[in-house]
Amino acid sequence: MYALVEYKGKQYKAEKDVLIQVDKIDAEEGATIDIDTVLLVSDGDSISVGAPYVKGAKVRVVVENSIRDKKVIVFKYKSKKDYHRTIGHRQQYTMVRVKEIVVA
């Protein structure tokens, strides 16, 4: 069984006991979150597609830990103007584990 969920503007495939890397959530480790924006639910035999969301379906996840991605270097340069600028960015993510997929 799996479900496609929309969370914080992005779509993820959720299966039981799978870790999903989502954008940073301000929740403590071990907190339970219900995601009710389920786009599709499949139980192997049948598929339920929402318009836009499946009614009564939700995915229950548990917050595992927060991580930071590798650094992305942004280098700006303008020729003949003596302009150089280096900027680094590390995106913050939260790892969540899917506990169950509830279908009404």
TAURJO-V115181 format. One record per pair of residues at least 4 apart in sequence whose C-alpha atoms are under 7 Angstrom apart, sorted by the first residue. I is the first residue (numbers start at 1). J is the second residue. D is the distance in Angstrom with one decimal. If there is no record, write none. Layout:
BEGIN
i j d
I J D
I J D
END
This chain:
BEGIN
i j d
1 15 6.5
1 42 5.6
1 43 4.3
1 44 6.0
2 13 6.9
2 14 5.6
2 15 4.7
2 41 6.1
2 42 5.5
2 43 6.6
3 13 5.8
3 14 5.2
3 15 6.7
3 38 6.8
3 40 5.5
3 41 4.4
3 42 6.2
4 11 6.7
4 12 5.7
4 13 4.6
4 14 6.1
4 38 6.0
4 39 5.4
4 40 5.1
4 41 6.6
5 11 5.5
5 12 5.4
5 13 6.5
5 37 5.8
5 38 4.4
5 39 5.5
6 10 5.5
6 11 4.4
6 12 6.4
6 37 5.6
6 38 6.4
6 39 6.9
7 11 6.3
14 98 6.6
15 98 6.5
16 98 5.3
16 99 5.8
16 100 5.7
17 97 5.9
17 98 5.1
17 99 5.8
18 97 5.6
18 98 5.7
19 95 6.3
19 96 5.6
19 97 4.5
19 98 6.6
20 95 5.7
20 96 5.3
20 97 6.3
21 93 6.3
21 94 5.8
21 95 4.7
21 96 6.5
22 93 5.6
22 94 5.4
22 95 6.4
23 92 6.6
23 93 4.6
23 94 6.0
24 92 5.6
24 93 4.5
24 94 4.9
25 94 6.2
27 31 6.5
29 63 5.2
29 64 5.5
29 65 5.9
30 62 5.8
30 63 5.2
30 64 6.1
31 62 5.6
31 63 5.5
32 60 6.9
32 61 5.7
32 62 4.5
32 63 6.5
33 60 5.8
33 61 5.3
33 62 6.2
34 58 6.4
34 59 5.7
34 60 4.6
34 61 6.4
35 58 5.5
35 59 5.1
35 60 6.3
36 57 6.3
36 58 4.3
36 59 6.5
37 53 5.9
38 53 5.4
38 54 5.7
38 57 6.3
38 58 6.3
39 49 6.2
39 50 5.3
39 52 6.5
39 53 4.8
39 54 5.9
40 48 5.6
40 49 4.6
40 50 6.1
40 54 6.6
41 47 5.8
41 48 5.2
41 49 6.7
42 46 5.9
42 47 4.4
42 48 6.4
43 47 6.8
49 54 6.3
50 54 4.0
56 103 6.2
56 104 4.8
57 102 5.5
57 103 4.4
57 104 5.7
58 101 6.1
58 102 5.2
58 103 6.7
59 100 6.0
59 101 4.6
59 102 6.1
60 98 6.1
60 99 5.6
60 100 5.4
60 101 6.4
61 96 6.1
61 97 5.4
61 98 4.4
61 99 5.3
62 96 5.5
62 97 5.3
62 98 6.5
62 99 6.8
63 95 6.3
63 96 4.5
63 97 6.5
64 95 5.4
64 96 5.2
64 97 6.6
65 94 5.8
65 95 5.4
66 93 5.7
66 94 4.2
66 95 6.1
67 92 5.9
67 93 5.3
67 94 6.1
68 90 6.2
68 91 5.7
68 92 4.5
68 93 5.9
69 90 5.6
69 91 5.4
69 92 6.3
70 90 6.0
71 88 6.3
71 89 5.5
71 90 4.7
72 88 5.6
72 89 5.3
72 90 6.4
73 86 7.0
73 87 5.9
73 88 4.6
73 89 6.6
74 86 5.7
74 87 5.0
74 88 6.0
75 85 5.7
75 86 4.5
75 87 6.4
76 84 5.7
76 85 5.0
76 86 6.4
77 83 5.6
77 84 4.7
77 85 6.6
78 82 6.9
78 83 5.4
78 84 6.9
END
